[in-house]
Amino acid sequence: MAGSKVGSIGEYIREQRQRAKISLRQLAAVSGISNPYLSQIERGLRKPSAEILQQIAKGLRISAEALYVQAGILDEREADTDAQAAIRADLLLTERQKQVLLDIYESFRKENEAVAEAAAADEEDPDLDVPGNDNEASAAEREDTDDARRTTP
């Protein structure tokens, strides 16, 4: 299975190179990788390291992350929202600060999603007991009982 991953990354790199309309020699030169080694990667004979993939990505002018995902180094993730992209692109934030902001942002999104799902479920079945309604009904019943006691001689 690992062999098929190696081959697929090579095929992907070749495809990207051909789309960019650059030769193997040109990519090797701009990436700083030897022509024979790059050829072996494209043919699936060699497995490139993350550093080599980063150099190839620069040469192809594509995201290194795309190559990492294709090579199986990173898991594919959902596309960033505008807010996430802005946080990741901010040069004044440290990596730690970016990660904290992204974690907080994601927790807010999950919380709001859960609230929206609960509201949608409530709209589908309005007879469902909603937490808190029992207390309101109990309070109203207690007021009626208190009023009845006051008026009874």
Long-range contacts (C-beta under 8 A, 24 or more apart in sequence): 2-47, 3-44, 5-71, 5-72, 6-44, 6-46, 6-47, 7-44, 8-44, 8-70, 9-41, 9-44, 9-47, 9-48, 9-53, 9-67, 9-70, 9-71, 9-72, 10-41, 10-42, 10-43, 10-44, 10-45, 11-42, 11-44, 12-67, 12-70, 13-41, 13-42, 13-56, 13-60, 13-67, 14-42, 16-60, 16-62, 17-42, 17-60, 20-60, 20-61, 22-60, 27-56, 27-59, 27-60, 30-58, 30-59, 31-55, 31-56, 31-58, 31-59, 33-59, 47-71
